[in-house]
Amino acid sequence: MIDLHRLRIFLKIADLKSFTLAARACLLTQPTVSQHIASIEQYFGLTLFDRKGKRLKLTGAGEIVYSHAKKISLLFDELVQSVEMYKGRKTGTLLIGASTIPGECILPKVLGQLKDIIPEIKVQLSIADTEKAVQLLLDHYVDIAVVGSKLKHKRLRYSPIIKDELVLIVPQGHRWSRVATIEIDDLKTEAVVMRESGSGTRMEMGRTLLGAGLDPAQLRVVCEVGTTMAVKESVAAGLGIAFVSKWAVVREVKQGMLNVVRIRDLIFERWFYIVQDISRTPGPICKSFEQFLRSYCRDLPAAVL
């Protein structure tokens, strides 16, 4: 026998790569979880997990079942949301993927206000770099994504929602903190702290510098880190200079921990985007979130440094 409950247990095991962790997450015993998977495997007459070695992974058949089970789970959630909307209630779980800046600096406030309007909504916010956030959308782990750079894919539709500016930050007491502007070539002389390769901030910075005649490969990168917080802490500690979103450093600049330095005749502007998978129909909760986010961003004052 196979049903939605068993399929969701299967999905949890595949996501966590562990029967033990999945059992804990589902509030079940491990033998019960194993029985459910055995039932699905018996139904299909195929093994879904490769249990050899230390790592648990899906077999070829398991990959097929996973792909369809994920869609079935999402469609059922959309069904529940649609019926509840028909009954005059908005309820359900909204799965959002976001790159670091919108995920940490903008969406928490948006979701707090949305919760006041739709108190029964549950939200799961997954924050990663732009590349990973978009992949979560393509792999059906999230319903919608908000990111700071565009990645080309035939299934993706990008809608700009709010402008951002990347700014150059230096630590307190740095010699550049006492000048009005620097020249773009001055960047070659300084140690630079950089986000990881999948970061939207890094992608947009690279495009702007290249367009202004400076190959990013000419920068003296001394450190690559995975979060904006790590970038800020590294700069404050004197490890190097860095480019970050203005939304991420408002507090630190006001407190005098970091200084923003302008580059002559160069502005690093970009957009934050709502990203949707055009192969999927957004559910009612997802549509409500999108509409609310657009309205919120229209009324949001720009971060001033």
N, C-alpha and C positions, 0 to 999 in steps of 0.2 A: 504494500500500500504506500502511496505517496500523497502528501498534502503540503499546504503552505508552511505549516509549523515545521515539518521535517526539512523542507527546502531551506528555511531560514537558519536552522541549525547547521545544515550543510554549508551554507554561505559563511556563517560565523567561523566554522572550523577552517574553511579555505582562507578567510581573511586573516585569522590569527595564527594559522599554521600550527595549530595545537588542539588536540581533543580536550586536554585538561583545561586550558584557558577558555575554550569555547563553552565547556560545561559550566565553568564558574560564571561566565558572562550571561549564560542563559538560565542560571540558577537551577541547574540540573546536576545529577550525578554523572560521572564519566561513563559508567556502564549503560545508563539510559541513553546518553548521546551516542555511544557506540552501537546500541540496538537500532536507533533511528537511521544511522548511516547504513547499517547492514540491511535494513528494510529497503532503502532506496537502491542499494547495489543489487539486491535480489530482484527488485522490480525491473531494473534495466538489464540484469544479467551481466553486469560489467563492474570491474573494480574502479572506484572513483579516486582513491588516494593511493599514492605510492608511499608505503610505510617503511621502506628500506632505508637504512642509514639514520642519522640523527635528525634530518630535516624532513618534515611532512610536506609533500607537494601533490598537486593534482596530476592525474593521468591524462591522456588525451581525451578519454571519455569524460573525465571529470571537468576538463576545461569547457567542453560543450555544454554539460549540465549547468556549470557555473554561469556561463553567459546567458542562458535562457532563464535560469532560476532568478538571476538578478533582475531581469526584465519583468518577470512574473511578480516578484516582490514589490517592485516600484509601481507596476500597474495596479496591484491590489491597494496600495496606499493611496493612489490617485482615485480609485473607485470609492474608497471610504471617505476621502475628502469631498468628492463630488456629491455624494449622498448627504453628508453632513451639511454641505453648503445649501443643498436643496431644502433641507430641514430648517435652514436659518442659522446654522452653527458653523463656525470656522474652527476646525480642529485637525490635528495631524502632525506629522514630523516633517520639518524642512531641513534638507541636507544642503549645506552651502560649502563650497570650496573658495578659498581666497588666498591671494598672495599676501605677503607680510604687511605692507603698509595699510591697504584697505581693511585687512583682517584684524589688525591691532589698533589702528587709529580711527577708523570710521565706523565699521560694522557693529562693534559693541554698543555704541550709543544708538544706532539705528534699531538694533534688535531689542534694546531696552524699551524704546518707545513703541515698537511694534507689539511687544508683549503686553503693554498697557491696553492696546486696542484689541488684540486677539489673545486673551489670557490663556486659552487652552492650547495654543501652539507650542510645540516642542522644537527646539533648534539644535542641530549638530553642526558646528562650525569647524571645518578642517583648514588649518593655516599651513601653507607650504610656499615654496617659491612659485613663480608664475608657471613654469613648465610643469611642475607636479600638480598644481591646482587644476590646470587645464586637462591633464591626463586623468585626474579623478573624475572630471565631467565626462570625458570620452568613454571611460570605463564604467560609467553608470554608478559610481560611488556617491556622487552628489547630484542634486537637481539643477543647480545653477552655480556659476562662479563669478567672482569679482577680482579682476587682475589689473596690473599696470603696464602690460605690454601685449602686443598681438603676436600670436603664433599661427602660421598659416595651416589651415585644415579645411577640407571641403564640408565638414559637418558643423563647423563653428560659425556662429554669428556674433559679432561684437557690436555693442551699443555704448557710445561714450556717455558717461554720467557726470564726471567732475574733473576739472583740470588739476594737474599737479605740477610742481616744479622741483627738479633735483637741484640741490645746493651743495657747494663745496664747504666742508666743515674742517676746522683746524682746532687744536687744543688751546686752552687759555694760555696766553703768554707767547704764542707762536708769532714770529716776526711778521707774518702776513696779516695778523689781526689788527695791525696798526696802519694798514694801507687801504686806500679806497678800492683799488682793483689790481689784478695781476694780469700778466699776459699768458696766453694759452701755453706757450712754450715753457713757461716757468714750471708747469706741472712735471716736466721731465726730471727735474732736479730733486723732487721730494719722494719720500717713501709713501706708498699708497696702500690703504686697507681696502679690500675689495669684497663684495658679496660673491657667492658661489656662481658657477656658470649658468645655472637655470634661472637666475634672478631677473625679474623684469627691470629692476633698477640698473643692473649691470648691462642688460641689453640696450636700454634706452641711452645710458651714458655713452656706451660704445658707439652707437649710431650718431649721436650728436657730435662727439669728438671727431669721428671720422669725417663727418660732413664739414667740420671746421678745419680740416687739414691735419689733424693729429691722430696717428694710428695708436689705438689703445695699447698695442703691443710695446710701444715705446715707454709706457709708464713703468716705474720701478715698484712693482707689486711685492710687498713684503709679507702680506698675510691675506688669506681668503677665509671668510667666516660665513656661517649659515644663517645668521639673523641680523636684523637691523640693530637690535640691542647690543649685540656683540661688536658691531661696527662702531657704535657710539662709545662704548666702553673702551675699545682699543684706541680710538682717537683721543679720548680724554686722558688716557694713560700715556700718551705721547708716542704710540707705536707708529703713527703716520697720519696722513690726511685722508679724506674719503668723500664720496658723493652719496647723499641720502635724500630722501623725500623731505620737503619742508614740513610736512605734517608730522614727521617723526621727531623733530628737534625743537619744536616751539618751546617746550618747558626748559630744556637744557640751555638754549640761547638766552631766554629771559633770566635764568639763574646765573648766567655768566660762566657756565661750565664749558661751553663750546662757542666758537665764533664762526659766523658765516662770511665767506670771502667771495667777492664777485670776480668774474673773469671778463675782461674787456670785450664788448661786442658779442657776448655769448650767453644765451639763455637756454637752459635745459628744461623745456616744457614737454609735458606728455599728458595723456588722459588716463583715467581709470575707466575700465570697461565692465559692463555686465556681459558675460559670455553664456551663450545658450547652445545646446546641441539641437540642430534643426531636425534631426531624425526622431526627436521625442516631443510629445505634446506636454507642455507644462501643466501641472495640476493647479487647482484653485489657490492653494496656499502659496505656491511658487509665484503665481501671477500677482497675488496680493502683496507679496514681499517685493517683487520687482516694481510695482506701482508706487509702493511706499518709499522704496529706496530712491527712485527718481525724484519724487516730491521732496524728500529730505535733502538730497544733494542740490536741488534747485535753490533751496532756501539757506543752504549752509554758507556762511561767510568764509572767504579764503583765509588760509593760515597766513598770518603776517609775521615776518621776521625783521 
